[in-house]
Amino acid sequence: MQPFTLPKPLGTLFSILPQFPHSFVFSQALNLSLGETLRSEVLQPLHGKLICLRITDAQITLQFTLNKHGLIANHERKIPDLTISAKTYDFIQLALRKEDPDTLFFSRRLLMEGDTELGLLLKNTLDALELPPLDWRMYLPARLLDAVKAKILHH
């Protein structure tokens, strides 16, 4: 994949949209794909911490917290415990495990603000987890709708 930056007009458009829906969709998608992993006891130290992912070129801010049920989107205007900022391309590379967070950090393509100890804990915890390979097909609207329906019917 060639490095890219989203066009500035697209970022400007995203910046005027409400941010909570982005956080909600992101949280639900990760809950569907990483369900049991997110409920792991290994992640207990992260519970209740407000994490912010800032996608700089898209001008999107995702805010969420973790509890025993998984990720919960945050809609309150609070100062996050930890903010991680990068461009869309770099977050995709991290998600696909094609780029190491340390490499991005030391090349100044990933920025951490706030509780840096929490950032280090988050990085080390994610490194220690056996995460399933990311399958983008899982996030197609029809598959997401099927997963939501199945979840609702089982409760």
N, CA, C and O atoms as a GROMACS GRO file, in nm:
protein
  620
    1MET      N    1   0.084  -0.117   0.000
    1MET     CA    2   0.000   0.000   0.000
    1MET      C    3   0.089   0.124   0.000
    1MET      O    4   0.181   0.136   0.081
    2GLN      N    5   0.062   0.214  -0.091
    2GLN     CA    6   0.138   0.338  -0.100
    2GLN      C    7   0.093   0.435   0.010
    2GLN      O    8  -0.027   0.447   0.036
    3PRO      N    9   0.186   0.504   0.074
    3PRO     CA   10   0.146   0.605   0.173
    3PRO      C   11   0.056   0.710   0.109
    3PRO      O   12   0.077   0.750  -0.006
    4PHE      N   13  -0.044   0.753   0.184
    4PHE     CA   14  -0.133   0.855   0.132
    4PHE      C   15  -0.178   0.946   0.246
    4PHE      O   16  -0.166   0.912   0.364
    5THR      N   17  -0.229   1.060   0.209
    5THR     CA   18  -0.290   1.154   0.301
    5THR      C   19  -0.426   1.189   0.242
    5THR      O   20  -0.437   1.215   0.123
    6LEU      N   21  -0.528   1.189   0.326
    6LEU     CA   22  -0.660   1.226   0.276
    6LEU      C   23  -0.658   1.371   0.227
    6LEU      O   24  -0.592   1.455   0.286
    7PRO      N   25  -0.731   1.400   0.120
    7PRO     CA   26  -0.736   1.538   0.071
    7PRO      C   27  -0.794   1.633   0.177
    7PRO      O   28  -0.886   1.597   0.250
    8LYS      N   29  -0.738   1.752   0.185
    8LYS     CA   30  -0.778   1.850   0.285
    8LYS      C   31  -0.929   1.879   0.283
    8LYS      O   32  -0.988   1.889   0.390
    9PRO      N   33  -0.994   1.894   0.166
    9PRO     CA   34  -1.138   1.920   0.166
    9PRO      C   35  -1.218   1.808   0.234
    9PRO      O   36  -1.320   1.835   0.298
   10LEU      N   37  -1.174   1.684   0.220
   10LEU     CA   38  -1.242   1.573   0.286
   10LEU      C   39  -1.226   1.584   0.437
   10LEU      O   40  -1.321   1.562   0.512
   11GLY      N   41  -1.106   1.616   0.482
   11GLY     CA   42  -1.082   1.637   0.625
   11GLY      C   43  -1.166   1.751   0.680
   11GLY      O   44  -1.220   1.743   0.790
   12THR      N   45  -1.177   1.858   0.602
   12THR     CA   46  -1.259   1.972   0.644
   12THR      C   47  -1.404   1.931   0.658
   12THR      O   48  -1.471   1.970   0.754
   13LEU      N   49  -1.454   1.853   0.564
   13LEU     CA   50  -1.592   1.804   0.571
   13LEU      C   51  -1.612   1.720   0.696
   13LEU      O   52  -1.709   1.740   0.769
   14PHE      N   53  -1.520   1.625   0.723
   14PHE     CA   54  -1.531   1.540   0.842
   14PHE      C   55  -1.526   1.623   0.970
   14PHE      O   56  -1.589   1.588   1.070
   15SER      N   57  -1.450   1.732   0.968
   15SER     CA   58  -1.434   1.812   1.090
   15SER      C   59  -1.562   1.882   1.132
   15SER      O   60  -1.579   1.912   1.251
   16ILE      N   61  -1.653   1.908   1.039
   16ILE     CA   62  -1.777   1.977   1.076
   16ILE      C   63  -1.888   1.878   1.113
   16ILE      O   64  -1.994   1.919   1.160
   17LEU      N   65  -1.864   1.750   1.092
   17LEU     CA   66  -1.963   1.648   1.129
   17LEU      C   67  -1.952   1.618   1.278
   17LEU      O   68  -1.844   1.632   1.336
   18PRO      N   69  -2.061   1.577   1.341
   18PRO     CA   70  -2.053   1.534   1.482
   18PRO      C   71  -1.956   1.418   1.495
   18PRO      O   72  -1.955   1.328   1.411
   19GLN      N   73  -1.874   1.418   1.600
   19GLN     CA   74  -1.771   1.316   1.618
   19GLN      C   75  -1.823   1.190   1.687
   19GLN      O   76  -1.765   1.082   1.668
   20PHE      N   77  -1.929   1.200   1.766
   20PHE     CA   78  -1.977   1.083   1.839
   20PHE      C   79  -2.014   0.966   1.747
   20PHE      O   80  -1.978   0.852   1.778
   21PRO      N   81  -2.084   0.989   1.635
   21PRO     CA   82  -2.115   0.873   1.549
   21PRO      C   83  -1.992   0.796   1.504
   21PRO      O   84  -1.995   0.673   1.495
   22HIS      N   85  -1.883   0.868   1.475
   22HIS     CA   86  -1.759   0.800   1.435
   22HIS      C   87  -1.709   0.711   1.549
   22HIS      O   88  -1.670   0.596   1.527
   23SER      N   89  -1.712   0.765   1.670
   23SER     CA   90  -1.666   0.689   1.787
   23SER      C   91  -1.755   0.569   1.811
   23SER      O   92  -1.707   0.460   1.844
   24PHE      N   93  -1.885   0.587   1.794
   24PHE     CA   94  -1.980   0.477   1.816
   24PHE      C   95  -1.957   0.365   1.715
   24PHE      O   96  -1.949   0.248   1.753
   25VAL      N   97  -1.947   0.400   1.588
   25VAL     CA   98  -1.926   0.298   1.483
   25VAL      C   99  -1.793   0.226   1.506
   25VAL      O  100  -1.786   0.104   1.496
   26PHE      N  101  -1.688   0.301   1.535
   26PHE     CA  102  -1.556   0.242   1.561
   26PHE      C  103  -1.564   0.144   1.679
   26PHE      O  104  -1.514   0.031   1.670
   27SER      N  105  -1.625   0.188   1.789
   27SER     CA  106  -1.635   0.103   1.908
   27SER      C  107  -1.714  -0.024   1.880
   27SER      O  108  -1.674  -0.133   1.920
   28GLN      N  109  -1.826  -0.010   1.810
   28GLN     CA  110  -1.909  -0.127   1.782
   28GLN      C  111  -1.839  -0.223   1.686
   28GLN      O  112  -1.848  -0.345   1.703
   29ALA      N  113  -1.770  -0.169   1.587
   29ALA     CA  114  -1.697  -0.255   1.493
   29ALA      C  115  -1.589  -0.335   1.565
   29ALA      O  116  -1.573  -0.455   1.540
   30LEU      N  117  -1.515  -0.270   1.654
   30LEU     CA  118  -1.412  -0.343   1.729
   30LEU      C  119  -1.475  -0.442   1.827
   30LEU      O  120  -1.420  -0.550   1.848
   31ASN      N  121  -1.586  -0.407   1.888
   31ASN     CA  122  -1.654  -0.500   1.978
   31ASN      C  123  -1.698  -0.625   1.902
   31ASN      O  124  -1.688  -0.736   1.953
   32LEU      N  125  -1.748  -0.606   1.780
   32LEU     CA  126  -1.792  -0.721   1.700
   32LEU      C  127  -1.674  -0.808   1.656
   32LEU      O  128  -1.684  -0.931   1.656
   33SER      N  129  -1.564  -0.744   1.619
   33SER     CA  130  -1.452  -0.822   1.568
   33SER      C  131  -1.358  -0.875   1.676
   33SER      O  132  -1.293  -0.977   1.656
   34LEU      N  133  -1.349  -0.807   1.790
   34LEU     CA  134  -1.255  -0.847   1.894
   34LEU      C  135  -1.323  -0.880   2.026
   34LEU      O  136  -1.259  -0.881   2.131
   35GLY      N  137  -1.453  -0.906   2.022
   35GLY     CA  138  -1.534  -0.925   2.141
   35GLY      C  139  -1.466  -0.982   2.263
   35GLY      O  140  -1.445  -0.909   2.360
   36GLU      N  141  -1.432  -1.109   2.262
   36GLU     CA  142  -1.372  -1.174   2.379
   36GLU      C  143  -1.236  -1.117   2.415
   36GLU      O  144  -1.200  -1.108   2.532
   37THR      N  145  -1.160  -1.080   2.314
   37THR     CA  146  -1.028  -1.021   2.339
   37THR      C  147  -1.041  -0.893   2.420
   37THR      O  148  -0.961  -0.869   2.510
   38LEU      N  149  -1.141  -0.811   2.389
   38LEU     CA  150  -1.161  -0.686   2.461
   38LEU      C  151  -1.208  -0.709   2.604
   38LEU      O  152  -1.192  -0.622   2.690
   39ARG      N  153  -1.265  -0.826   2.631
   39ARG     CA  154  -1.311  -0.856   2.766
   39ARG      C  155  -1.207  -0.933   2.848
   39ARG      O  156  -1.235  -0.980   2.958
   40SER      N  157  -1.087  -0.944   2.792
   40SER     CA  158  -0.978  -1.014   2.859
   40SER      C  159  -0.937  -0.941   2.987
   40SER      O  160  -0.938  -0.818   2.994
   41GLU      N  161  -0.900  -1.020   3.088
   41GLU     CA  162  -0.853  -0.962   3.214
   41GLU      C  163  -0.723  -0.884   3.196
   41GLU      O  164  -0.691  -0.796   3.276
   42VAL      N  165  -0.648  -0.917   3.092
   42VAL     CA  166  -0.523  -0.847   3.064
   42VAL      C  167  -0.549  -0.697   3.042
   42VAL      O  168  -0.463  -0.614   3.070
   43LEU      N  169  -0.667  -0.664   2.992
   43LEU     CA  170  -0.700  -0.525   2.962
   43LEU      C  171  -0.760  -0.451   3.082
   43LEU      O  172  -0.792  -0.333   3.071
   44GLN      N  173  -0.775  -0.517   3.195
   44GLN     CA  174  -0.834  -0.458   3.315
   44GLN      C  175  -0.773  -0.322   3.353
   44GLN      O  176  -0.848  -0.232   3.388
   45PRO      N  177  -0.641  -0.305   3.347
   45PRO     CA  178  -0.584  -0.174   3.385
   45PRO      C  179  -0.631  -0.058   3.296
   45PRO      O  180  -0.616   0.058   3.333
   46LEU      N  181  -0.686  -0.089   3.180
   46LEU     CA  182  -0.731   0.015   3.088
   46LEU      C  183  -0.877   0.055   3.113
   46LEU      O  184  -0.925   0.154   3.058
   47HIS      N  185  -0.947  -0.022   3.197
   47HIS     CA  186  -1.088   0.005   3.222
   47HIS      C  187  -1.109   0.144   3.280
   47HIS      O  188  -1.039   0.187   3.372
   48GLY      N  189  -1.207   0.213   3.224
   48GLY     CA  190  -1.243   0.345   3.274
   48GLY      C  191  -1.155   0.458   3.225
   48GLY      O  192  -1.182   0.574   3.256
   49LYS      N  193  -1.051   0.428   3.150
   49LYS     CA  194  -0.962   0.533   3.098
   49LYS      C  195  -1.020   0.585   2.966
   49LYS      O  196  -1.062   0.508   2.881
   50LEU      N  197  -1.021   0.715   2.952
   50LEU     CA  198  -1.072   0.776   2.829
   50LEU      C  199  -0.959   0.786   2.728
   50LEU      O  200  -0.860   0.855   2.750
   51ILE      N  201  -0.975   0.714   2.618
   51ILE     CA  202  -0.875   0.709   2.512
   51ILE      C  203  -0.929   0.787   2.392
   51ILE      O  204  -1.047   0.778   2.359
   52CYS      N  205  -0.843   0.862   2.330
   52CYS     CA  206  -0.880   0.941   2.212
   52CYS      C  207  -0.785   0.905   2.099
   52CYS      O  208  -0.663   0.910   2.116
   53LEU      N  209  -0.840   0.868   1.985
   53LEU     CA  210  -0.761   0.850   1.864
   53LEU      C  211  -0.793   0.968   1.774
   53LEU      O  212  -0.909   0.989   1.736
   54ARG      N  213  -0.692   1.044   1.740
   54ARG     CA  214  -0.712   1.160   1.653
   54ARG      C  215  -0.652   1.126   1.517
   54ARG      O  216  -0.531   1.107   1.504
   55ILE      N  217  -0.738   1.119   1.417
   55ILE     CA  218  -0.694   1.090   1.280
   55ILE      C  219  -0.674   1.226   1.214
   55ILE      O  220  -0.770   1.290   1.170
   56THR      N  221  -0.550   1.269   1.208
   56THR     CA  222  -0.519   1.408   1.177
   56THR      C  223  -0.561   1.451   1.037
   56THR      O  224  -0.618   1.560   1.022
   57ASP      N  225  -0.536   1.370   0.935
   57ASP     CA  226  -0.570   1.414   0.800
   57ASP      C  227  -0.720   1.408   0.774
   57ASP      O  228  -0.771   1.481   0.689
   58ALA      N  229  -0.792   1.322   0.846
   58ALA     CA  230  -0.937   1.313   0.831
   58ALA      C  231  -1.008   1.409   0.926
   58ALA      O  232  -1.129   1.430   0.914
   59GLN      N  233  -0.935   1.466   1.020
   59GLN     CA  234  -0.990   1.555   1.122
   59GLN      C  235  -1.105   1.487   1.197
   59GLN      O  236  -1.209   1.548   1.225
   60ILE      N  237  -1.083   1.360   1.229
   60ILE     CA  238  -1.181   1.281   1.305
   60ILE      C  239  -1.119   1.248   1.440
   60ILE      O  240  -1.001   1.214   1.449
   61THR      N  241  -1.200   1.260   1.544
   61THR     CA  242  -1.156   1.227   1.678
   61THR      C  243  -1.247   1.116   1.732
   61THR      O  244  -1.368   1.134   1.743
   62LEU      N  245  -1.187   1.003   1.764
   62LEU     CA  246  -1.260   0.890   1.821
   62LEU      C  247  -1.232   0.886   1.970
   62LEU      O  248  -1.116   0.879   2.011
   63GLN      N  249  -1.337   0.890   2.052
   63GLN     CA  250  -1.318   0.883   2.196
   63GLN      C  251  -1.397   0.766   2.250
   63GLN      O  252  -1.514   0.746   2.218
   64PHE      N  253  -1.329   0.688   2.334
   64PHE     CA  254  -1.394   0.570   2.390
   64PHE      C  255  -1.327   0.532   2.520
   64PHE      O  256  -1.217   0.578   2.552
   65THR      N  257  -1.395   0.447   2.591
   65THR     CA  258  -1.340   0.389   2.712
   65THR      C  259  -1.366   0.239   2.705
   65THR      O  260  -1.444   0.192   2.623
   66LEU      N  261  -1.300   0.167   2.790
   66LEU     CA  262  -1.314   0.021   2.794
   66LEU      C  263  -1.372  -0.018   2.928
   66LEU      O  264  -1.331   0.032   3.032
   67ASN      N  265  -1.469  -0.110   2.924
   67ASN     CA  266  -1.519  -0.167   3.048
   67ASN      C  267  -1.531  -0.318   3.029
   67ASN      O  268  -1.485  -0.371   2.928
   68LYS      N  269  -1.593  -0.388   3.124
   68LYS     CA  270  -1.598  -0.535   3.117
   68LYS      C  271  -1.679  -0.586   2.998
   68LYS      O  272  -1.670  -0.704   2.964
   69HIS      N  273  -1.757  -0.499   2.934
   69HIS     CA  274  -1.838  -0.540   2.819
   69HIS      C  275  -1.772  -0.508   2.685
   69HIS      O  276  -1.817  -0.556   2.581
   70GLY      N  277  -1.666  -0.428   2.687
   70GLY     CA  278  -1.598  -0.391   2.563
   70GLY      C  279  -1.579  -0.241   2.554
   70GLY      O  280  -1.577  -0.171   2.656
   71LEU      N  281  -1.566  -0.192   2.432
   71LEU     CA  282  -1.546  -0.048   2.410
   71LEU      C  283  -1.679   0.025   2.415
   71LEU      O  284  -1.779  -0.023   2.362
   72ILE      N  285  -1.678   0.141   2.477
   72ILE     CA  286  -1.795   0.227   2.487
   72ILE      C  287  -1.757   0.363   2.430
   72ILE      O  288  -1.662   0.426   2.477
   73ALA      N  289  -1.831   0.408   2.329
   73ALA     CA  290  -1.806   0.540   2.271
   73ALA      C  291  -1.835   0.647   2.375
   73ALA      O  292  -1.929   0.635   2.454
   74ASN      N  293  -1.756   0.750   2.374
   74ASN     CA  294  -1.773   0.861   2.469
   74ASN      C  295  -1.830   0.982   2.395
   74ASN      O  296  -1.779   1.021   2.290
   75HIS      N  297  -1.934   1.040   2.450
   75HIS     CA  298  -1.990   1.161   2.388
   75HIS      C  299  -1.974   1.284   2.477
   75HIS      O  300  -2.011   1.394   2.437
   76GLU      N  301  -1.919   1.266   2.595
   76GLU     CA  302  -1.898   1.379   2.685
   76GLU      C  303  -1.773   1.455   2.644
   76GLU      O  304  -1.680   1.398   2.587
   77ARG      N  305  -1.772   1.581   2.673
   77ARG     CA  306  -1.653   1.663   2.643
   77ARG      C  307  -1.563   1.662   2.765
   77ARG      O  308  -1.572   1.750   2.851
   78LYS      N  309  -1.477   1.564   2.772
   78LYS     CA  310  -1.382   1.551   2.882
   78LYS      C  311  -1.242   1.546   2.824
   78LYS      O  312  -1.222   1.513   2.707
   79ILE      N  313  -1.146   1.579   2.907
   79ILE     CA  314  -1.007   1.567   2.864
   79ILE      C  315  -0.969   1.420   2.870
   79ILE      O  316  -0.981   1.357   2.975
   80PRO      N  317  -0.923   1.364   2.758
   80PRO     CA  318  -0.887   1.222   2.756
   80PRO      C  319  -0.765   1.193   2.844
   80PRO      O  320  -0.680   1.279   2.865
   81ASP      N  321  -0.760   1.070   2.894
   81ASP     CA  322  -0.642   1.026   2.968
   81ASP      C  323  -0.523   1.012   2.872
   81ASP      O  324  -0.409   1.039   2.908
   82LEU      N  325  -0.554   0.969   2.750
   82LEU     CA  326  -0.450   0.947   2.650
   82LEU      C  327  -0.505   0.982   2.512
   82LEU      O  328  -0.615   0.941   2.476
   83THR      N  329  -0.428   1.058   2.436
   83THR     CA  330  -0.462   1.090   2.298
   83THR      C  331  -0.349   1.039   2.210
   83THR      O  332  -0.232   1.068   2.233
   84ILE      N  333  -0.386   0.963   2.108
   84ILE     CA  334  -0.290   0.912   2.010
   84ILE      C  335  -0.329   0.972   1.876
   84ILE      O  336  -0.443   0.955   1.831
   85SER      N  337  -0.236   1.040   1.813
   85SER     CA  338  -0.263   1.108   1.686
   85SER      C  339  -0.174   1.052   1.576
   85SER      O  340  -0.056   1.025   1.598
   86ALA      N  341  -0.234   1.034   1.458
   86ALA     CA  342  -0.160   0.990   1.339
   86ALA      C  343  -0.250   1.012   1.218
   86ALA      O  344  -0.368   1.044   1.231
   87LYS      N  345  -0.192   0.996   1.101
   87LYS     CA  346  -0.270   1.004   0.977
   87LYS      C  347  -0.343   0.871   0.954
   87LYS      O  348  -0.309   0.769   1.012
   88THR      N  349  -0.442   0.877   0.868
   88THR     CA  350  -0.521   0.759   0.833
   88THR      C  351  -0.431   0.642   0.792
   88THR      O  352  -0.446   0.531   0.842
   89TYR      N  353  -0.339   0.669   0.702
   89TYR     CA  354  -0.250   0.564   0.650
   89TYR      C  355  -0.175   0.495   0.764
   89TYR      O  356  -0.164   0.372   0.764
   90ASP      N  357  -0.123   0.571   0.858
   90ASP     CA  358  -0.045   0.512   0.967
   90ASP      C  359  -0.131   0.428   1.060
   90ASP      O  360  -0.088   0.322   1.105
   91PHE      N  361  -0.254   0.474   1.088
   91PHE     CA  362  -0.344   0.390   1.170
   91PHE      C  363  -0.378   0.260   1.097
   91PHE      O  364  -0.388   0.155   1.160
   92ILE      N  365  -0.398   0.267   0.966
   92ILE     CA  366  -0.426   0.145   0.889
   92ILE      C  367  -0.307   0.050   0.896
   92ILE      O  368  -0.324  -0.070   0.915
   93GLN      N  369  -0.187   0.104   0.881
   93GLN     CA  370  -0.066   0.022   0.889
   93GLN      C  371  -0.055  -0.045   1.027
   93GLN      O  372  -0.016  -0.162   1.036
   94LEU      N  373  -0.088   0.029   1.133
   94LEU     CA  374  -0.086  -0.029   1.268
   94LEU      C  375  -0.189  -0.141   1.279
   94LEU      O  376  -0.159  -0.248   1.331
   95ALA      N  377  -0.310  -0.116   1.231
   95ALA     CA  378  -0.418  -0.216   1.240
   95ALA      C  379  -0.382  -0.344   1.164
   95ALA      O  380  -0.415  -0.454   1.209
   96LEU      N  381  -0.316  -0.329   1.051
   96LEU     CA  382  -0.276  -0.446   0.972
   96LEU      C  383  -0.147  -0.509   1.022
   96LEU      O  384  -0.102  -0.611   0.970
   97ARG      N  385  -0.089  -0.448   1.126
   97ARG     CA  386   0.038  -0.493   1.184
   97ARG      C  387   0.152  -0.492   1.083
   97ARG      O  388   0.242  -0.577   1.086
   98LYS      N  389   0.147  -0.396   0.993
   98LYS     CA  390   0.254  -0.379   0.895
   98LYS      C  391   0.354  -0.273   0.939
   98LYS      O  392   0.459  -0.256   0.878
   99GLU      N  393   0.319  -0.203   1.047
   99GLU     CA  394   0.406  -0.100   1.100
   99GLU      C  395   0.406  -0.112   1.252
   99GLU      O  396   0.303  -0.141   1.312
  100ASP      N  397   0.519  -0.089   1.312
  100ASP     CA  398   0.535  -0.097   1.456
  100ASP      C  399   0.509   0.040   1.518
  100ASP      O  400   0.556   0.141   1.465
  101PRO      N  401   0.435   0.047   1.630
  101PRO     CA  402   0.409   0.177   1.691
  101PRO      C  403   0.536   0.251   1.732
  101PRO      O  404   0.542   0.374   1.723
  102ASP      N  405   0.638   0.179   1.775
  102ASP     CA  406   0.764   0.245   1.813
  102ASP      C  407   0.827   0.315   1.693
  102ASP      O  408   0.875   0.428   1.704
  103THR      N  409   0.827   0.248   1.578
  103THR     CA  410   0.883   0.307   1.457
  103THR      C  411   0.808   0.435   1.421
  103THR      O  412   0.870   0.537   1.389
  104LEU      N  413   0.674   0.428   1.426
  104LEU     CA  414   0.595   0.547   1.394
  104LEU      C  415   0.619   0.658   1.495
  104LEU      O  416   0.627   0.776   1.458
  105PHE      N  417   0.631   0.621   1.622
  105PHE     CA  418   0.653   0.720   1.726
  105PHE      C  419   0.787   0.791   1.707
  105PHE      O  420   0.794   0.914   1.710
  106PHE      N  421   0.893   0.713   1.688
  106PHE     CA  422   1.025   0.773   1.677
  106PHE      C  423   1.047   0.844   1.544
  106PHE      O  424   1.139   0.926   1.532
  107SER      N  425   0.965   0.815   1.443
  107SER     CA  426   0.973   0.889   1.317
  107SER      C  427   0.874   1.006   1.316
  107SER      O  428   0.854   1.071   1.214
  108ARG      N  429   0.813   1.031   1.432
  108ARG     CA  430   0.719   1.142   1.453
  108ARG      C  431   0.593   1.133   1.367
  108ARG      O  432   0.532   1.235   1.335
  109ARG      N  433   0.556   1.012   1.330
  109ARG     CA  434   0.432   0.993   1.255
  109ARG      C  435   0.318   0.955   1.349
  109ARG      O  436   0.202   0.952   1.307
  110LEU      N  437   0.349   0.926   1.474
  110LEU     CA  438   0.250   0.894   1.576
  110LEU      C  439   0.285   0.977   1.699
  110LEU      O  440   0.399   0.979   1.744
  111LEU      N  441   0.185   1.046   1.752
  111LEU     CA  442   0.206   1.135   1.866
  111LEU      C  443   0.119   1.089   1.982
  111LEU      O  444   0.002   1.056   1.963
  112MET      N  445   0.177   1.086   2.101
  112MET     CA  446   0.102   1.052   2.223
  112MET      C  447   0.101   1.172   2.314
  112MET      O  448   0.203   1.237   2.336
  113GLU      N  449  -0.018   1.202   2.367
  113GLU     CA  450  -0.032   1.313   2.461
  113GLU      C  451  -0.111   1.264   2.582
  113GLU      O  452  -0.196   1.176   2.570
  114GLY      N  453  -0.083   1.321   2.696
  114GLY     CA  454  -0.155   1.284   2.816
  114GLY      C  455  -0.073   1.186   2.899
  114GLY      O  456   0.048   1.205   2.916
  115ASP      N  457  -0.138   1.083   2.948
  115ASP     CA  458  -0.075   0.984   3.035
  115ASP      C  459   0.010   0.889   2.951
  115ASP      O  460  -0.039   0.788   2.901
  116THR      N  461   0.139   0.922   2.937
  116THR     CA  462   0.226   0.840   2.854
  116THR      C  463   0.249   0.701   2.913
  116THR      O  464   0.274   0.606   2.840
  117GLU      N  465   0.240   0.689   3.046
  117GLU     CA  466   0.249   0.555   3.107
  117GLU      C  467   0.132   0.469   3.060
  117GLU      O  468   0.149   0.350   3.034
  118LEU      N  469   0.015   0.529   3.049
  118LEU     CA  470  -0.103   0.458   2.998
  118LEU      C  471  -0.079   0.418   2.852
  118LEU      O  472  -0.116   0.309   2.811
  119GLY      N  473  -0.018   0.507   2.775
  119GLY     CA  474   0.014   0.476   2.636
  119GLY      C  475   0.108   0.358   2.624
  119GLY      O  476   0.090   0.271   2.539
  120LEU      N  477   0.208   0.354   2.709
  120LEU     CA  478   0.303   0.243   2.709
  120LEU      C  479   0.233   0.114   2.753
  120LEU      O  480   0.258   0.007   2.696
  121LEU      N  481   0.148   0.124   2.854
  121LEU     CA  482   0.070   0.007   2.899
  121LEU      C  483  -0.019  -0.044   2.786
  121LEU      O  484  -0.028  -0.164   2.763
  122LEU      N  485  -0.086   0.048   2.717
  122LEU     CA  486  -0.173   0.010   2.606
  122LEU      C  487  -0.094  -0.060   2.497
  122LEU      O  488  -0.135  -0.165   2.448
  123LYS      N  489   0.019  -0.003   2.459
  123LYS     CA  490   0.103  -0.063   2.355
  123LYS      C  491   0.151  -0.202   2.394
  123LYS      O  492   0.141  -0.296   2.316
  124ASN      N  493   0.203  -0.214   2.516
  124ASN     CA  494   0.254  -0.344   2.562
  124ASN      C  495   0.143  -0.447   2.575
  124ASN      O  496   0.164  -0.565   2.545
  125THR      N  497   0.026  -0.404   2.619
  125THR     CA  498  -0.087  -0.495   2.633
  125THR      C  499  -0.133  -0.545   2.497
  125THR      O  500  -0.156  -0.665   2.478
  126LEU      N  501  -0.145  -0.454   2.401
  126LEU     CA  502  -0.186  -0.494   2.266
  126LEU      C  503  -0.082  -0.584   2.202
  126LEU      O  504  -0.117  -0.677   2.130
  127ASP      N  505   0.046  -0.557   2.227
  127ASP     CA  506   0.153  -0.642   2.173
  127ASP      C  507   0.145  -0.783   2.230
  127ASP      O  508   0.177  -0.880   2.161
  128ALA      N  509   0.102  -0.795   2.357
  128ALA     CA  510   0.098  -0.925   2.424
  128ALA      C  511  -0.024  -1.008   2.383
  128ALA      O  512  -0.023  -1.130   2.397
  129LEU      N  513  -0.128  -0.942   2.334
  129LEU     CA  514  -0.249  -1.014   2.296
  129LEU      C  515  -0.232  -1.082   2.161
  129LEU      O  516  -0.164  -1.032   2.072
  130GLU      N  517  -0.294  -1.196   2.149
  130GLU     CA  518  -0.298  -1.265   2.020
  130GLU      C  519  -0.421  -1.214   1.947
  130GLU      O  520  -0.531  -1.268   1.963
  131LEU      N  521  -0.402  -1.110   1.868
  131LEU     CA  522  -0.515  -1.053   1.796
  131LEU      C  523  -0.536  -1.128   1.666
  131LEU      O  524  -0.440  -1.164   1.598
  132PRO      N  525  -0.664  -1.151   1.631
  132PRO     CA  526  -0.690  -1.218   1.503
  132PRO      C  527  -0.650  -1.125   1.388
  132PRO      O  528  -0.648  -1.003   1.404
  133PRO      N  529  -0.618  -1.184   1.273
  133PRO     CA  530  -0.586  -1.098   1.158
  133PRO      C  531  -0.706  -1.012   1.122
  133PRO      O  532  -0.821  -1.055   1.133
  134LEU      N  533  -0.679  -0.891   1.080
  134LEU     CA  534  -0.785  -0.798   1.046
  134LEU      C  535  -0.842  -0.834   0.909
  134LEU      O  536  -0.768  -0.838   0.810
  135ASP      N  537  -0.972  -0.860   0.904
  135ASP     CA  538  -1.039  -0.894   0.780
  135ASP      C  539  -1.138  -0.781   0.748
  135ASP      O  540  -1.244  -0.772   0.809
  136TRP      N  541  -1.100  -0.695   0.652
  136TRP     CA  542  -1.182  -0.579   0.620
  136TRP      C  543  -1.321  -0.618   0.570
  136TRP      O  544  -1.415  -0.539   0.581
  137ARG      N  545  -1.336  -0.739   0.516
  137ARG     CA  546  -1.468  -0.782   0.467
  137ARG      C  547  -1.570  -0.788   0.580
  137ARG      O  548  -1.690  -0.776   0.558
  138MET      N  549  -1.521  -0.808   0.704
  138MET     CA  550  -1.610  -0.814   0.819
  138MET      C  551  -1.684  -0.682   0.840
  138MET      O  552  -1.791  -0.681   0.901
  139TYR      N  553  -1.629  -0.573   0.790
  139TYR     CA  554  -1.687  -0.441   0.813
  139TYR      C  555  -1.779  -0.394   0.699
  139TYR      O  556  -1.822  -0.279   0.698
  140LEU      N  557  -1.808  -0.483   0.605
  140LEU     CA  558  -1.905  -0.449   0.502
  140LEU      C  559  -2.041  -0.432   0.569
  140LEU      O  560  -2.074  -0.507   0.661
  141PRO      N  561  -2.120  -0.335   0.525
  141PRO     CA  562  -2.248  -0.307   0.591
  141PRO      C  563  -2.337  -0.429   0.613
  141PRO      O  564  -2.396  -0.443   0.719
  142ALA      N  565  -2.347  -0.517   0.514
  142ALA     CA  566  -2.433  -0.635   0.529
  142ALA      C  567  -2.382  -0.726   0.641
  142ALA      O  568  -2.463  -0.779   0.718
  143ARG      N  569  -2.253  -0.744   0.651
  143ARG     CA  570  -2.197  -0.829   0.758
  143ARG      C  571  -2.214  -0.765   0.896
  143ARG      O  572  -2.246  -0.833   0.993
  144LEU      N  573  -2.194  -0.634   0.903
  144LEU     CA  574  -2.214  -0.565   1.030
  144LEU      C  575  -2.359  -0.576   1.074
  144LEU      O  576  -2.387  -0.600   1.192
  145LEU      N  577  -2.452  -0.559   0.981
  145LEU     CA  578  -2.594  -0.570   1.013
  145LEU      C  579  -2.628  -0.711   1.060
  145LEU      O  580  -2.702  -0.727   1.157
  146ASP      N  581  -2.574  -0.813   0.994
  146ASP     CA  582  -2.596  -0.952   1.037
  146ASP      C  583  -2.542  -0.975   1.178
  146ASP      O  584  -2.607  -1.041   1.259
  147ALA      N  585  -2.425  -0.922   1.207
  147ALA     CA  586  -2.365  -0.940   1.340
  147ALA      C  587  -2.448  -0.871   1.446
  147ALA      O  588  -2.466  -0.925   1.555
  148VAL      N  589  -2.498  -0.752   1.417
  148VAL     CA  590  -2.582  -0.680   1.512
  148VAL      C  591  -2.712  -0.756   1.536
  148VAL      O  592  -2.756  -0.770   1.650
  149LYS      N  593  -2.774  -0.806   1.429
  149LYS     CA  594  -2.898  -0.884   1.442
  149LYS      C  595  -2.873  -1.008   1.529
  149LYS      O  596  -2.953  -1.039   1.618
  150ALA      N  597  -2.765  -1.077   1.503
  150ALA     CA  598  -2.734  -1.198   1.580
  150ALA      C  599  -2.713  -1.165   1.727
  150ALA      O  600  -2.757  -1.239   1.814
  151LYS      N  601  -2.647  -1.054   1.755
  151LYS     CA  602  -2.623  -1.013   1.892
  151LYS      C  603  -2.754  -0.980   1.962
  151LYS      O  604  -2.774  -1.017   2.077
  152ILE      N  605  -2.843  -0.911   1.894
  152ILE     CA  606  -2.972  -0.873   1.951
  152ILE      C  607  -3.057  -0.997   1.978
  152ILE      O  608  -3.121  -1.007   2.083
  153LEU      N  609  -3.058  -1.091   1.884
  153LEU     CA  610  -3.140  -1.213   1.900
  153LEU      C  611  -3.089  -1.304   2.009
  153LEU      O  612  -3.167  -1.381   2.065
  154HIS      N  613  -2.960  -1.298   2.041
  154HIS     CA  614  -2.904  -1.384   2.145
  154HIS      C  615  -2.918  -1.324   2.284
  154HIS      O  616  -2.883  -1.390   2.382
  155HIS      N  617  -2.966  -1.202   2.294
  155HIS     CA  618  -2.980  -1.138   2.426
  155HIS      C  619  -3.123  -1.135   2.468
  155HIS      O  620  -3.155  -1.086   2.576
   0.00000   0.00000   0.00000
